[in-house]
Amino acid sequence: MHLRVRPTERGKGFSFVDAVKGGTIPNQFIPAVEKGVREQMERGVIAGNQVVDVEVEVFFGKDHPVDSSEQAFKTAAATAFRIAFADARPALLEPIVSLEVTVPSANFGDVTADLATRRGHIVGMDSSATGFQVVQAVVPLSEVMSYATTLKSMSGGQGSYTMEFKSYEPVPPNIQANLVDKWTRSRAGIEED
């Protein structure tokens, strides 16, 4: 089984292309090839996360008069996809949120410094006549899951925030490597230190 794997535009989804010439894979097994790829995409390849936004082209394969079956082609397609996808330098995506934080002016520096440690990027600032500052930032959702407690502590209970989903963006390589390592270790049954 020979596959080509290409990224598609973000949000475009999955596309399957049958480019087999000369009947090297009999037509009745092409749906099994697509099904094997789709199932592997659902299970994930790196860190157990679903694969999105790829085009998979099957262009060559071999059949055997005795051993060829739908299940054999499905399994071969899943294996070929795993290998091709891993070689394609895939990236994990993480949800990014738009965060708007309102705090007393005295806590402005603490909030901006804290957001920087959370991989946040300040995109705007505003001040109000009541002595409060409003900070707009984009931050990975994973970094602000427990933000309410931190903000309450930093602002003496006077701060508030809102967040809204913005987009999915690639995880930085060092964090991706840690996530993949953690997932691999958990699959092997190795306890965390």
ROGU-575916 format. One line per 4 residues: their letters; for each residue x, z, y of N, C-alpha, C, O. Coordinates in steps of 0.05 Angstrom, whole numbers, plus 32768, in hexadecimal, padded with zeros to 4 digits. Example, Ala and Ser with C-alpha at 12.3 -4.5 7.8 and 13.67 -1.06 7.14 Angstrom:
BEGIN
as = 8108 809C 7F8E 80F6 809C 7FA6 8108 809C 7FBE 811D 80A9 7FBE  8101 808E 7FD3 8111 808F 7FEB 8102 809D 8001 810C 80A1 8017
end
This chain:
BEGIN
mhlr = 8011 8000 7FE8 8000 8000 8000 8012 8000 8019 8023 8012 801C  800E 7FED 802A 801E 7FEB 8043 800A 7FEC 805A 7FF7 7FDC 805C  8010 7FFE 806D 7FFE 8002 8084 800F 8000 809D 8027 8007 809D  8003 7FF7 80B3 800E 7FFA 80CE 7FFC 800D 80DD 7FE3 800A 80DC
vrpt = 8008 8020 80EB 7FF8 8034 80FA 8000 8031 8117 8018 8033 811E  7FEC 802E 8128 7FF1 802B 8145 7FDF 803E 8154 7FC8 8043 814C  7FE8 8048 816B 7FD6 8058 817B 7FC2 8046 8189 7FC8 802F 818F  7FAB 8051 818F 7F97 8042 819F 7F94 8052 81B9 7FA0 8067 81BD
ergk = 7F85 8047 81CB 7F80 8054 81E5 7F73 806F 81E0 7F63 8072 81CE  7F7A 8083 81F0 7F6F 809E 81ED 7F51 809C 81EE 7F45 8091 8201  7F44 80A8 81DA 7F27 80A9 81D9 7F1A 8091 81CB 7F02 8090 81C8  7F2A 807D 81C3 7F1F 8065 81B7 7F17 8069 819A 7F06 805C 818F
gfsf = 7F25 807C 818C 7F1E 8082 8171 7F2E 8072 815C 7F44 8069 8162  7F22 806F 8145 7F30 8063 812E 7F27 8046 812B 7F10 803F 812F  7F3B 8035 8124 7F36 8019 811F 7F45 8012 8105 7F5C 8018 8102  7F37 8004 80F3 7F43 7FFB 80DA 7F44 7FDD 80D9 7F30 7FD0 80DF
vdav = 7F5B 7FD2 80D2 7F5F 7FB5 80D2 7F68 7FAC 80B6 7F7B 7FB7 80AB  7F59 7F9A 80AA 7F60 7F8E 8090 7F70 7F75 8096 7F65 7F60 809D  7F8B 7F76 8092 7F9C 7F5F 8097 7FA9 7F56 807D 7FBE 7F49 807D  7F9D 7F5C 8066 7FA8 7F54 804C 7FA4 7F36 8048 7F8F 7F2B 804C
kggt = 7FBA 7F29 8041 7FBA 7F0C 803C 7FC0 7F07 801E 7FCF 7F16 8012  7FB3 7EF3 8014 7FB9 7EEB 7FF8 7FAE 7EFD 7FE3 7FB6 7EFB 7FCC  7F9C 7F0F 7FEA 7F8F 7F20 7FD6 7FA1 7F34 7FC8 7F9C 7F3B 7FB1  7FB7 7F3D 7FD6 7FC8 7F50 7FC9 7FBA 7F6B 7FC4 7FC1 7F7A 7FB2
ipnq = 7FA5 7F70 7FD3 7F92 7F86 7FCD 7F77 7F79 7FCA 7F6D 7F6D 7FDD  7F6B 7F7B 7FB3 7F50 7F6F 7FAF 7F3C 7F79 7FC3 7F3D 7F91 7FCA  7F2B 7F68 7FCD 7F17 7F6F 7FE2 7F06 7F87 7FDB 7EFF 7F96 7FED  7F00 7F8B 7FC2 7EEF 7FA2 7FBB 7EFC 7FBD 7FC0 7EEF 7FD2 7FC0
fipa = 7F17 7FBD 7FC3 7F25 7FD6 7FC7 7F2C 7FDC 7FE5 7F35 7FF2 7FEB  7F26 7FC9 7FF7 7F2C 7FCD 8013 7F1C 7FE4 801E 7F27 7FF4 802D  7F02 7FE7 8018 7EF3 7FFF 8022 7EFF 8019 8018 7EFE 802D 8026  7F0A 8019 8000 7F17 8032 7FF6 7F30 8038 8006 7F37 8050 800A
vekg = 7F3E 8023 800F 7F56 8027 801F 7F4E 8035 803A 7F5A 8048 8042  7F39 802A 8046 7F30 8035 8060 7F26 8052 805C 7F2C 8064 806C  7F18 8057 8046 7F0E 8072 8040 7F25 8086 803C 7F24 809C 8046  7F3A 807D 802E 7F51 808F 802A 7F5F 8096 8044 7F67 80AC 8048
vreq = 7F61 8082 8056 7F6D 8087 8071 7F5B 809A 8081 7F65 80AD 808D  7F41 8095 8081 7F2F 80A6 8091 7F30 80C3 8087 7F30 80D6 8097  7F30 80C7 806D 7F31 80E2 8062 7F4B 80F0 8069 7F4B 8108 806F  7F61 80E1 8069 7F7B 80EE 8070 7F7B 80F4 808E 7F86 8109 8096
merg = 7F6F 80E3 809E 7F6D 80E9 80BB 7F5D 8103 80C0 7F64 8113 80D1  7F48 8107 80B1 7F38 811F 80B3 7F48 8138 80AC 7F47 814C 80BA  7F57 8136 8096 7F68 814D 808D 7F80 8151 809F 7F8A 8168 80A1  7F89 813D 80AD 7FA0 813F 80BF 7FBA 8139 80B0 7FBB 8139 8098
viag = 7FCE 8135 80C0 7FE9 8130 80B5 7FFD 8145 80BF 800C 8150 80AF  7FFC 814B 80D9 800E 8160 80E3 7FFD 8177 80EC 7FE9 8174 80FB  8003 818E 80E3 7FF6 81A8 80EA 7FD9 81A9 80E3 7FCA 81B9 80EE  7FD0 8198 80D1 7FB4 8199 80C7 7F9F 8190 80DC 7F87 8196 80D8
nqvv = 7FA7 8183 80F1 7F94 817B 8106 7F8B 815E 8101 7F9A 814D 80F8  7F72 8159 8107 7F66 813F 8104 7F75 812A 8114 7F7E 8130 812A  7F78 8113 8108 7F86 80FD 8116 7F71 80EC 8125 7F5C 80E6 811A  7F77 80E5 813E 7F65 80D5 814E 7F74 80BE 815B 7F8C 80BF 815E
dvev = 7F64 80AA 8164 7F6F 8095 8175 7F86 8085 8168 7F9B 8083 8173  7F81 807A 8150 7F95 806A 8143 7F87 8050 8138 7F6F 8050 8131  7F98 803C 8135 7F90 8024 8127 7FA1 8022 810E 7FB9 8025 810F  7F94 801D 80F8 7FA2 801B 80DE 7F9D 7FFF 80D4 7F86 7FF6 80D1
evff = 7FB3 7FF1 80CE 7FB1 7FD6 80C3 7FBD 7FD6 80A7 7FD4 7FDD 80A3  7FAD 7FCE 8093 7FB7 7FCB 8078 7FBF 7FAD 8076 7FAF 7F9C 807B  7FD8 7FA8 806E 7FE1 7F8C 806D 7FED 7F84 8052 7FF2 7F6C 804D  7FF2 7F97 8040 7FFD 7F90 8026 7FF9 7FA6 8012 7FF7 7FBE 801A
gkdh = 7FF7 7F9F 7FF9 7FF5 7FB2 7FE4 7FF5 7FA3 7FC9 7FF5 7F8B 7FC8  7FF5 7FB3 7FB5 7FF4 7FA6 7F9A 7FDE 7FB4 7F89 7FD8 7FCB 7F8D  7FD3 7FA4 7F78 7FC0 7FAF 7F65 7FCA 7FAC 7F49 7FDC 7F9C 7F44  7FBE 7FBA 7F37 7FC6 7FB9 7F1A 7FAD 7FB5 7F0B 7F99 7FC3 7F0F
pvds = 7FAD 7FA2 7EF8 7F94 7F9C 7EEA 7F88 7FB4 7EDB 7F6F 7FB5 7ED7  7F98 7FC6 7ED2 7F8E 7FDD 7EC3 7F8B 7FF6 7ED4 7F77 8004 7ED3  7F9F 7FFC 7EE4 7FA0 8016 7EF3 7F92 8015 7F0E 7F8F 802B 7F1A  7F8B 7FFE 7F19 7F7F 7FFD 7F33 7F62 8008 7F32 7F52 8000 7F20
seqa = 7F5C 8019 7F45 7F41 8024 7F47 7F3C 802B 7F65 7F4F 802B 7F75  7F24 8031 7F6B 7F1D 8038 7F86 7F2C 8052 7F8E 7F37 8054 7FA4  7F2D 8065 7F7B 7F3B 807F 7F81 7F59 807A 7F84 7F65 8087 7F96  7F65 8068 7F75 7F81 8063 7F77 7F88 8057 7F92 7F9C 805F 7F9F
fkta = 7F77 8045 7F9C 7F7C 8039 7FB7 7F77 804D 7FCD 7F85 804D 7FE1  7F63 805E 7FC9 7F5E 8073 7FDD 7F76 8086 7FDF 7F7E 808C 7FF6  7F80 808E 7FC9 7F97 80A0 7FC9 7FB0 8093 7FD4 7FBF 809F 7FE4  7FB4 807A 7FCC 7FCC 806B 7FD7 7FCA 8068 7FF5 7FDE 806A 8003
aata = 7FB2 8062 7FFF 7FAE 805E 801C 7FB3 8079 802B 7FC0 8079 8040  7FA9 808F 8020 7FAE 80A9 802D 7FCB 80AF 802E 7FD5 80B9 8043  7FD9 80AA 8018 7FF6 80B0 8017 8005 809D 802B 8017 80A7 8039  7FFF 8084 802B 800C 8071 803D 8007 8078 805A 8019 8077 806B
fria = 7FEE 8081 8060 7FE8 8089 807B 7FF8 80A1 8084 8003 80A2 8099  7FFA 80B6 8072 8009 80CE 8078 8026 80C7 807F 8031 80D1 8092  8032 80B5 806F 804E 80AE 8073 8051 809E 808D 8063 80A4 809D  8040 808A 8091 8042 8079 80A9 803D 8089 80C2 804B 8086 80D6
fada = 8029 809B 80C1 8022 80AB 80D8 8038 80BE 80E0 803F 80C1 80F7  8044 80CB 80CC 805A 80DE 80D1 8072 80D0 80DD 8080 80DC 80ED  8077 80B7 80D5 808D 80A8 80E0 8088 809D 80FC 809A 8094 810A  806F 809F 8106 8067 8094 811F 806A 80A7 8137 8060 80A2 814D
rpal = 8078 80BE 8133 807C 80D2 8147 8061 80DB 8153 805C 80D8 816B  804F 80E6 8143 8035 80EE 814D 8037 8106 8160 804A 8115 815F  8023 8109 8170 8022 8120 8183 8008 812F 8180 7FF2 8123 817D  800A 8149 8180 7FF2 815A 8180 7FE6 815A 819C 7FF5 8159 81B0
lepi = 7FCC 815A 819E 7FBE 815C 81B8 7FB2 8178 81BB 7FA9 8184 81A7  7FB2 8181 81D3 7FA6 819B 81D9 7F92 8199 81F0 7F96 8188 8201  7F7D 81A9 81F0 7F6A 81A8 8206 7F76 81B4 821F 7F82 81C9 821F  7F71 81A6 8235 7F7A 81AF 8250 7F61 81B5 8260 7F4E 81A7 825F
vsle = 7F62 81CC 826F 7F4C 81D3 8280 7F53 81D4 829D 7F6B 81D8 82A4  7F40 81CF 82AE 7F43 81D3 82CB 7F3A 81EF 82D0 7F25 81F8 82C8  7F4C 81FE 82DD 7F47 821B 82E2 7F46 8220 82FF 7F57 8216 830E  7F32 822E 8309 7F30 8236 8325 7F2F 8254 8326 7F1D 8261 831C
vtvp = 7F44 8260 8332 7F47 827D 8333 7F44 8286 8350 7F50 827B 8362  7F32 829A 8354 7F2E 82A6 836F 7F38 82C2 836E 7F2E 82D3 835E  7F4B 82C9 837F 7F57 82E4 8380 7F5C 82EC 839C 7F5E 82DC 83AE  7F5F 8307 83A0 7F67 8310 83BB 7F82 8304 83C2 7F93 8300 83B1
sanf = 7F86 82FF 83DC 7F9F 82F3 83E5 7FB8 8302 83DB 7FCC 82F6 83D7  7FB6 831C 83D9 7FCD 832C 83D0 7FD5 8326 83B4 7FEC 832B 83AC  7FC3 831B 83A4 7FC9 8315 8388 7FD0 82F7 8383 7FD4 82EF 836C  7FD1 82E8 8398 7FD5 82CB 8396 7FEF 82C4 8387 7FEF 82B4 8375
gdvt = 8005 82D1 838F 801F 82CB 8383 8020 82D3 8365 802B 82C4 8355  8013 82E9 835E 8012 82F2 8342 8003 82DD 8331 800C 82D6 831B  7FED 82D3 833C 7FDD 82C0 832D 7FEC 82A5 8329 7FED 829B 8313  7FF9 829B 833E 8007 8282 833B 801F 8284 8329 8025 8272 8319
adla = 802D 829B 832A 8043 82A0 8318 803A 82A1 82FB 8046 8296 82E9  8023 82AF 82F6 8018 82B2 82DC 8010 8297 82D1 8014 8290 82B9  8003 8286 82E1 7FFA 826C 82D8 8012 825B 82D0 8011 824B 82BD  8028 825D 82DE 8041 824E 82D8 804B 8256 82BC 8055 8245 82AD
trrg = 8049 826F 82B5 8052 8278 829A 8040 826E 8284 8047 826E 826D  8028 8266 828C 8014 825C 8278 8014 823E 8277 8000 8232 826D  8029 8231 8280 802B 8214 8280 8016 8207 8293 800E 81F0 828F  800E 8216 82A7 7FFA 820C 82BA 8007 81FD 82D1 801E 8202 82D8
hivg = 7FF8 81EA 82DC 8001 81DB 82F3 7FED 81DF 830A 7FD6 81D9 8307  7FF7 81EA 8320 7FE6 81EE 8337 7FE0 81D3 8344 7FF2 81C3 8349  7FC6 81CD 8348 7FBE 81B4 8353 7FB1 81B7 836F 7FAC 81A3 837D  7FAB 81D0 8376 7FA0 81D4 8390 7F9D 81F1 8397 7F9C 8202 8385
mdss = 7F9C 81F7 83B1 7F99 8213 83BA 7F87 8212 83D3 7F87 81FF 83E2  7F79 8228 83D7 7F67 822A 83ED 7F64 8247 83F5 7F67 8258 83E3  7F5F 824D 840D 7F5A 8269 8415 7F3F 826B 8422 7F35 8258 842E  7F33 8282 841F 7F19 8287 842B 7F1C 829B 8442 7F30 82A9 8444
atgf = 7F08 829C 8452 7F08 82AE 846A 7F06 82CC 8461 7F0B 82DE 8470  7EFD 82D0 8448 7EF9 82EB 843E 7F13 82F8 8432 7F12 830D 8427  7F2A 82EA 8435 7F43 82F5 842B 7F48 82EF 840E 7F59 82FC 8401  7F3B 82DB 8403 7F3F 82D3 83E7 7F4D 82B8 83E7 7F4A 82A8 83F9
qvvq = 7F5D 82B4 83D2 7F6A 829A 83CD 7F5D 828D 83B5 7F56 829B 83A2  7F5B 8273 83B6 7F50 8264 839F 7F67 8251 8395 7F72 8242 83A5  7F6E 8254 837C 7F83 8243 8370 7F76 8231 835B 7F67 823A 8349  7F7B 8217 835D 7F72 8204 8349 7F8B 81FC 8338 7FA0 81F5 8343
avvp = 7F87 81FC 831E 7F9E 81F6 830C 7F93 81E7 82F3 7F7B 81E9 82ED  7FA5 81D9 82E6 7F9E 81CE 82CB 7FB1 81DD 82B8 7FC9 81E0 82BC  7FA5 81E7 82A2 7FB3 81F8 828F 7FA9 81F2 8273 7F92 81EB 826F  7FBB 81F3 825F 7FB2 81F1 8243 7F9E 8207 823C 7FA3 821E 8243
lsev = 7F89 8200 822F 7F75 8214 8228 7F81 822B 8218 7F79 8242 821B  7F93 8225 8206 7F9F 823A 81F5 7FAE 824F 8206 7FB1 8266 81FC  7FB6 8249 821E 7FC5 825B 822F 7FB2 826E 823F 7FBC 8281 824B  7F98 8267 8240 7F86 8278 8250 7F6F 8283 8240 7F5A 8289 824B
msya = 7F72 8285 8226 7F5D 828F 8215 7F56 82AD 821C 7F3F 82B5 8219  7F6A 82BC 8224 7F65 82D8 822B 7F6B 82DD 8249 7F74 82F3 8250  7F65 82C9 8259 7F6D 82CB 8275 7F5D 82E0 8285 7F67 82EB 8298  7F44 82E6 827C 7F33 82F9 828B 7F41 8314 828D 7F40 8321 82A2
ttlk = 7F4D 831D 8277 7F5A 8337 8277 7F72 8337 828A 7F76 834A 8299  7F82 8322 8288 7F9A 8320 8299 7F92 8320 82B7 7F9E 832E 82C7  7F7E 830F 82BD 7F76 830D 82D9 7F6B 8327 82E4 7F70 832F 82FA  7F5B 8335 82D3 7F50 834F 82DB 7F66 8363 82E1 7F65 8371 82F5
smsg = 7F7B 8363 82D1 7F92 8374 82D4 7FA2 836D 82EE 7FA9 837F 82FD  7FA6 8353 82F2 7FB6 834B 8309 7FA8 834F 8324 7FB5 8355 8338  7F8E 834D 8324 7F7F 834E 833D 7F6F 8368 8341 7F5F 836A 8353  7F74 837B 832F 7F65 8394 8332 7F47 8390 832E 7F37 839E 833A
gqgs = 7F3F 837C 831E 7F23 8377 8319 7F15 8366 832E 7EFD 8362 832D  7F24 835D 8343 7F18 834E 8359 7F19 832F 8355 7F0D 8321 8365  7F28 8326 8342 7F2B 8309 833E 7F16 82FE 832C 7F0A 830C 831C  7F11 82E4 832E 7EFE 82D6 831D 7F09 82BA 8318 7F1B 82B0 8327
ytme = 7EFF 82AD 8303 7F08 8292 82FE 7EF2 8282 82F0 7EE0 828E 82E4  7EF4 8268 82F1 7EE3 8256 82E2 7EF6 8242 82D5 7F0B 823B 82E0  7EEE 8238 82BE 7EFD 8223 82B2 7EEA 820E 82A7 7ED4 8213 829F  7EF5 81F5 82A6 7EE6 81DE 829C 7EF8 81CC 828D 7F0F 81C7 8295
fksy = 7EEF 81C1 8277 7EFF 81AF 8267 7F07 8197 8278 7EF6 818C 8287  7F20 818F 8276 7F2A 8178 8286 7F31 8161 8273 7F27 814B 8277  7F43 8165 825F 7F4C 814F 824E 7F5C 815B 8237 7F60 8173 8234  7F64 8148 8226 7F77 814F 8210 7F92 8143 8218 7F93 812C 8221
epvp = 7FA7 8152 8215 7FC2 8149 821C 7FD5 8150 8206 7FD0 8163 81F7  7FEB 8141 8203 7FFF 8147 81EE 800B 8163 81F2 8011 816B 8208  800F 8170 81DC 801C 818A 81DB 803A 8185 81E0 8045 8172 81D4  8048 8196 81F0 8065 8192 81F3 8073 8193 81D8 806B 81A2 81C6
pniq = 8089 8184 81D4 8096 8182 81BA 809F 819D 81AE 809C 81A0 8196  80A9 81AF 81BE 80B2 81C9 81B3 809A 81D9 81A8 809C 81E6 8194  8083 81D8 81B5 806C 81E6 81AC 8060 81D8 8194 8057 81E5 8181  8060 81BE 8193 8057 81AF 817C 8068 81B6 8164 805D 81BA 814E
anlv = 8082 81B7 8167 8094 81BE 8150 808D 81DA 8146 808D 81DE 812D  8087 81ED 8157 8080 8208 814F 8065 8208 8140 8062 8215 812B  8052 81F9 814A 8038 81F7 813C 803A 81EB 8121 802E 81F4 810E  8049 81D5 811F 804D 81C7 8105 805B 81DA 80F2 8054 81DB 80DA
dkwt = 8070 81E8 80FC 807E 81FB 80EA 806C 8211 80E0 806C 8218 80C9  805C 821C 80F2 8049 8231 80EB 8035 8227 80D6 802F 8236 80C2  802B 820F 80DA 8017 8204 80C7 8025 81FF 80AC 8019 8204 8097  803D 81F4 80AC 804B 81EE 8093 8051 8208 8084 804D 8209 806C
rsra = 8059 821D 8092 805E 8236 8086 8045 8243 807A 8045 824E 8064  802F 8240 8088 8016 824C 807E 800C 823D 8065 8001 8249 8053  8011 8222 8064 8009 8213 804C 801B 821A 8034 8012 8218 801D  8033 8222 803A 8046 822A 8024 8042 8247 801D 804F 8251 800A
giee = 8030 8256 802B 802B 8272 8025 8040 8285 802F 8043 829B 8025  804F 827C 8043 8065 828D 804F 8058 829D 8065 804C 8292 8078  805C 82B7 8064 8051 82CA 8079 8061 82C7 8092 8078 82C0 8093  8052 82CC 80A9 8060 82CC 80C3 8070 82E5 80C6 8069 82FA 80BB
d = 8087 82E3 80D4 8098 82FB 80D9 808C 830E 80EC 8097 8323 80F2
end
